Structure formats: structure tokens, C-alpha cells
Amino acid sequence: MAKVKAPALSMGGSGQIGKTMTFASWRGVNYVKQYTVPANPQSADQQKTRGVFGWATATWKSSPSLFKAAWTAFAKGKPLTDRNAFIGANV
């Protein structure tokens, strides 16, 4: 994936051009990638994985701020968020 500056002759871009390129931004870094057809597998393993991520997200959302503060301290200085750290440790 290439990082780009001023994609499509603008200061930012998102979405696709035809079925060839996709422009996006991740954490403030613009990039372009080749268009790929999105997949949505419905296998049993995929459904289990989605269930685990759903549980972790619901647990995070309903957690008290003191609980979240510990994960915020853990994630400080790392290239992930407090929520990502919690979900990663529990998945």
C-alpha cells in the first residue's frame, strides 16, 4: 500500500475510482490501494470470531471509567488505543 500526498489532485480523498483504486486515510495518513471485492464469509468459525469481538466491544462500552483508565495507561506510547489493547488481550 502506497502512502500518497494530495491524492487525485486534492488534499484528501476517500472512496473508489471505478473498480480500480480505493483512496482512504488511516490515523491521518492518506493511502491508495488496489480495489478488491469485499468479502463477507458466513462460515461457522467466522461467526464465532464475530461473536467474540461483539462480546469484547459490548464489555468495553459498559465498563466503568476506572477500568478503562488502566487500559489507557497500558496503551500509552504504543501504536494502539486503549480499546484495541483490551480487545486484543481478550480475543
N, C-alpha and C positions, 0 to 999 in steps of 0.2 A: 504494500500500500504506500503510495507516494504522498508526502506532505506537499501542500500547494500554498502559494501566496496569490491572492486575487484570482480565485478560480472563475472561469467563464467571464473574464474581464470585469469582475466585480470584487468587492471587498469581503464577500462571503457567498456561500452557496449551499443549497441543500436540495435533495431530491434527485431525480434521474433525468438524463437526456436520452430520449428514446429508450432503447433496450441495450445501450452500450456502456454508459458511465453513470456512477452514482456519486454525488457530492454530499459531504457531511462534515460535521465538526464533532470532535470528542475532546472534552476538557479544554476547549478553546483552541485546539489545533485543527485547522482545516485539512481535509484529505479527500482524495478521489480514488475510487476503486472500480473495478470492472463490475458491471451489472450481473447479478446472479438471481435466479428464480428462487424466491423464498420457499422454504420447506416447512411443513407442519406435520411431522411424524406423529402418528397416533398409536405407537406401539405401547405395550404394557410397561416396559421399562421407562419410556418417555413420560408416561402418565404418572408413574411413581416419582420420578425426578421432579416433575412439576408440582406434585403434591408436597414434597419436602420443601421446595422453595416457597410454596404458598404458606406452609406452616411457619417457616422461618420469618417470612415477611409479616405475617399476622402477629407473631410473637414480638417482633421488633416494634411494630406500630403500637402495641398495647403495653409495652414495657415502661416503667417509671423512669423519670429523668436521671435518677441516681444510677440506675442500671446502665443507661445509655452513656453516662459520663465516663464510666470505666472503659467502655469500648472506644470512646472519643480519645481518651488518653492513650490507649493501646495503639490506635491508628495514627496518632500524631507523628509526622515526619515520614510516614510510609505512603506509597502511591495507591492508597485505597481509602475509602471512607469508613466511618465507624460502623455503618450498616453493613457494608461489604465485609468487614472483618468479622462481625457477628455471624453473618450468614455463611461465610467461608469456613468458620470454625465449627459450625453446626451441620453443615452439609457433608 
